[in-house]
Amino acid sequence: MSLYSETFGQGPDLLLVHGWSMHSGVWGEFAQLLAWDFRVTAVDLPGHGYSPSIADTTLAGWAEAVLAAAPPRAHWLGWSLGAHIALQAAAVHPERVECLQTIGGTPCFVQRPDWPAAMARDVFEAFSREVERDGAAALSRFLGLQAQGGARARPLLKQVQELLQQRPATAPVALRAGLDILRTADLRPALARLECPVMALLGASDGLVPAAMGEAARRLNPALRVEVLPGAAHLPFLSHPRECAALVADFLLAHDQT
């Protein structure tokens, strides 16, 4: 079954891939700003928003589903879990990805002995258990964590709550699948081998993906451009839409080959 997507704007193709438990409507003003320079396609991940769940709940399965909804060749931008999807797509089908950008993304979400700039494993596992016990409460806390630490945290939390409620709730099977991807995926080798232009945009106050991850990722791929946005947490495209859109557009237009 095909995933739901919306396309708007004009210019080079740009695909937006959202994060865990969200949907493509969360991009808000940021996506509209990008539409001045790009033909934007925003997709709902499997089981999120208007997209149906799919049988293959692995990272590879979700990446293939998104590739089926994507333009033949495009710039890709993935936020949080969406960064995993975009990295996987670029690794297996590099001919489909012109440039890759991530927002609040990391090749390895959970800490490992050689990867400390990530979420502590015990914290992640505690959250996963909370999702199983009381999904609604866990999601509410997760939204708070995404806004926490940044400027205007309370109005930002209200904004993302309102955006999230505009589409159906994420299917439980999709919530579990997304957490499994974040728990197990290690895309550091994929990032190291990546040949297309790549940029990581991070919030200086992000409590989920530490800004220190940027330097660790650059050691894997020295060509990686890292931008850290002061005053931003895990939702910089909502808290700082114009600044984020300008950084994204400048980078992509500089590397556009279409």
C-alpha positions as CSV (number, residue, x, y, z in Angstrom):
1,M,0.0,0.0,0.0
2,S,1.3,3.5,-0.9
3,L,2.1,6.1,1.7
4,Y,0.3,9.4,1.9
5,S,2.2,12.4,0.6
6,E,1.6,16.0,-0.4
7,T,3.5,18.0,-3.0
8,F,3.6,21.8,-3.3
9,G,5.9,24.6,-4.5
10,Q,8.2,24.7,-7.5
11,G,11.8,24.2,-8.1
12,P,14.2,21.2,-7.5
13,D,12.6,18.3,-5.7
14,L,12.9,18.1,-1.9
15,L,11.5,15.3,0.2
16,L,10.7,15.8,3.9
17,V,10.6,12.8,6.2
18,H,9.2,13.5,9.7
19,G,10.0,11.9,13.1
20,W,8.6,9.3,15.5
21,S,4.9,9.5,16.3
22,M,4.4,12.6,14.2
23,H,3.1,13.2,10.6
24,S,4.1,15.4,7.7
25,G,1.8,18.2,8.8
26,V,4.2,19.0,11.6
27,W,6.6,20.8,9.3
28,G,4.2,23.8,9.3
29,E,5.6,27.2,8.2
30,F,9.0,25.7,7.6
31,A,7.7,23.6,4.7
32,Q,5.9,26.5,3.2
33,L,9.0,28.7,3.3
34,L,11.0,26.0,1.5
35,A,8.2,25.8,-1.2
36,W,9.4,29.2,-2.5
37,D,12.6,27.5,-3.8
38,F,11.7,23.8,-4.0
39,R,9.0,21.4,-5.1
40,V,8.4,19.9,-1.7
41,T,7.0,16.4,-1.1
42,A,6.1,15.7,2.5
43,V,5.3,12.1,3.3
44,D,3.6,10.4,6.2
45,L,5.7,7.4,7.5
46,P,3.9,4.0,7.7
47,G,1.2,4.0,10.3
48,H,1.6,7.7,10.9
49,G,-0.9,10.4,9.9
50,Y,-2.9,9.3,6.8
51,S,-0.5,6.5,5.8
52,P,-1.5,2.9,6.3
53,S,0.7,0.5,8.3
54,I,2.8,-1.9,6.3
55,A,3.8,-5.5,6.9
56,D,7.6,-4.9,6.8
57,T,8.3,-2.8,10.0
58,T,12.1,-2.8,9.6
59,L,14.2,0.2,8.8
60,A,14.8,-1.3,5.3
61,G,11.1,-1.8,4.8
62,W,10.1,1.7,5.8
63,A,12.9,3.2,3.7
64,E,11.6,1.3,0.6
65,A,8.1,2.5,1.3
66,V,9.2,6.1,1.5
67,L,11.3,5.6,-1.7
68,A,8.2,4.5,-3.5
69,A,6.5,7.7,-2.5
70,A,9.5,9.9,-3.3
71,P,10.4,11.7,-6.6
72,P,12.8,9.7,-8.8
73,R,15.7,11.9,-7.6
74,A,15.5,14.5,-4.9
75,H,17.1,16.3,-2.1
76,W,16.2,14.5,1.2
77,L,15.7,16.0,4.6
78,G,15.0,13.8,7.6
79,W,14.1,14.9,11.1
80,S,14.9,12.6,14.1
81,L,13.6,9.1,13.1
82,G,13.2,10.5,9.6
83,A,17.0,11.0,9.5
84,H,17.4,7.2,9.9
85,I,15.0,6.7,7.0
86,A,16.9,9.2,4.8
87,L,20.3,7.8,5.6
88,Q,19.1,4.2,4.9
89,A,17.6,5.4,1.5
90,A,20.9,7.1,0.6
91,A,22.9,4.0,1.5
92,V,20.9,1.6,-0.6
93,H,19.8,3.9,-3.5
94,P,22.4,6.7,-3.7
95,E,21.2,7.5,-7.3
96,R,17.9,8.6,-5.7
97,V,19.4,11.1,-3.3
98,E,20.9,14.4,-4.6
99,C,21.8,15.8,-1.2
100,L,21.0,14.7,2.4
101,Q,20.2,16.9,5.3
102,T,19.2,15.9,8.8
103,I,17.5,18.0,11.6
104,G,17.9,16.7,15.1
105,G,19.2,13.5,13.5
106,T,21.9,11.0,14.3
107,P,23.2,7.8,12.7
108,C,23.0,6.1,16.1
109,F,20.2,7.2,18.5
110,V,21.1,5.2,21.6
111,Q,24.4,5.3,23.4
112,R,27.0,2.6,22.6
113,P,30.5,2.2,24.2
114,D,32.1,4.1,21.3
115,W,29.2,6.5,20.8
116,P,28.5,8.5,23.9
117,A,26.8,11.5,22.3
118,A,23.4,9.9,22.2
119,M,20.5,8.9,24.5
120,A,21.3,6.7,27.5
121,R,20.1,3.2,26.9
122,D,18.4,2.9,30.2
123,V,16.5,6.1,29.6
124,F,15.4,4.9,26.2
125,E,14.3,1.5,27.5
126,A,12.3,3.2,30.3
127,F,10.5,5.3,27.8
128,S,9.8,2.3,25.6
129,R,8.2,0.5,28.5
130,E,6.1,3.6,29.3
131,V,4.8,3.6,25.7
132,E,3.6,0.1,26.2
133,R,2.0,0.9,29.5
134,D,0.3,4.2,28.7
135,G,0.9,5.4,25.1
136,A,-1.0,8.6,25.5
137,A,0.9,9.7,28.6
138,A,4.2,8.7,27.0
139,L,3.5,10.7,23.9
140,S,2.6,13.7,25.9
141,R,5.9,13.5,27.8
142,F,7.8,13.0,24.6
143,L,6.3,16.2,23.1
144,G,7.5,18.1,26.2
145,L,11.0,16.7,25.9
146,Q,11.2,17.8,22.3
147,A,10.4,21.4,23.2
148,Q,12.3,21.5,26.6
149,G,15.4,23.5,26.8
150,G,14.7,25.7,23.8
151,A,13.4,29.2,23.6
152,R,9.6,29.6,24.0
153,A,9.2,26.0,25.2
154,R,5.6,26.4,26.4
155,P,4.1,28.0,23.2
156,L,6.2,25.6,21.1
157,L,4.8,22.6,23.0
158,K,1.3,23.9,22.4
159,Q,2.0,24.4,18.7
160,V,3.3,20.9,18.1
161,Q,0.4,19.5,20.1
162,E,-2.1,21.3,17.9
163,L,-0.3,20.2,14.7
164,L,-0.2,16.6,15.8
165,Q,-3.9,16.5,16.5
166,Q,-4.7,17.5,12.9
167,R,-4.3,13.9,11.7
168,P,-5.2,10.5,13.0
169,A,-3.1,9.1,15.9
170,T,-0.1,7.0,15.1
171,A,-0.9,3.3,15.0
172,P,0.5,1.3,18.0
173,V,2.4,-1.1,15.7
174,A,4.1,1.9,14.0
175,L,5.1,3.4,17.4
176,R,6.7,0.1,18.4
177,A,8.4,-0.3,15.0
178,G,9.8,3.2,15.1
179,L,11.2,2.6,18.6
180,D,12.8,-0.6,17.4
181,I,14.5,1.2,14.6
182,L,15.8,3.9,16.9
183,R,17.0,1.2,19.4
184,T,18.8,-1.0,17.0
185,A,19.9,1.0,13.9
186,D,23.5,1.9,13.6
187,L,24.0,3.9,10.4
188,R,27.5,5.1,11.2
189,P,29.0,3.0,8.4
190,A,26.4,4.4,6.0
191,L,27.2,8.0,7.0
192,A,31.0,7.3,6.6
193,R,30.5,5.9,3.0
194,L,28.0,8.6,1.9
195,E,29.2,10.4,-1.2
196,C,26.5,13.0,-1.7
197,P,26.6,16.4,0.0
198,V,25.4,16.1,3.6
199,M,24.5,18.6,6.4
200,A,23.4,18.1,10.0
201,L,21.3,20.8,11.6
202,L,21.2,20.5,15.4
203,G,19.6,22.4,18.3
204,A,22.1,23.7,20.8
205,S,19.7,22.7,23.6
206,D,18.4,19.5,22.2
207,G,17.8,17.0,25.0
208,L,17.3,14.0,22.7
209,V,20.1,14.3,20.2
210,P,23.1,16.2,21.8
211,A,24.7,18.9,19.7
212,A,28.0,17.2,20.5
213,M,26.9,14.4,18.1
214,G,27.8,16.8,15.2
215,E,31.5,16.6,15.8
216,A,31.4,12.9,16.4
217,A,29.5,12.5,13.0
218,R,32.0,14.7,11.3
219,R,34.8,12.4,12.3
220,L,33.0,9.7,10.4
221,N,32.5,11.8,7.4
222,P,34.7,14.9,7.2
223,A,32.6,16.4,4.4
224,L,29.7,16.7,6.7
225,R,28.6,20.2,7.3
226,V,27.3,20.8,10.9
227,E,25.1,23.7,11.9
228,V,24.1,24.2,15.5
229,L,21.3,26.6,16.1
230,P,21.4,28.5,19.4
231,G,18.2,28.6,21.5
232,A,16.8,25.6,19.7
233,A,15.9,22.1,21.1
234,H,14.6,19.1,19.1
235,L,12.1,21.2,17.0
236,P,14.3,23.9,15.4
237,F,12.1,23.9,12.3
238,L,9.2,25.0,14.5
239,S,11.0,27.3,16.9
240,H,13.2,28.9,14.3
241,P,11.4,28.2,10.9
242,R,13.0,31.1,9.0
243,E,16.5,30.4,10.2
244,C,16.2,26.7,9.5
245,A,14.7,27.3,6.0
246,A,17.5,29.7,5.1
247,L,20.2,27.2,6.1
248,V,18.5,24.3,4.3
249,A,17.8,26.3,1.1
250,D,21.3,27.8,0.9
251,F,23.0,24.4,1.3
252,L,20.7,22.6,-1.2
253,L,20.7,25.3,-3.8
254,A,24.5,25.4,-3.7
255,H,24.7,21.7,-4.4
256,D,21.7,21.3,-6.8
257,Q,22.6,19.6,-10.0
258,T,19.1,19.4,-11.6
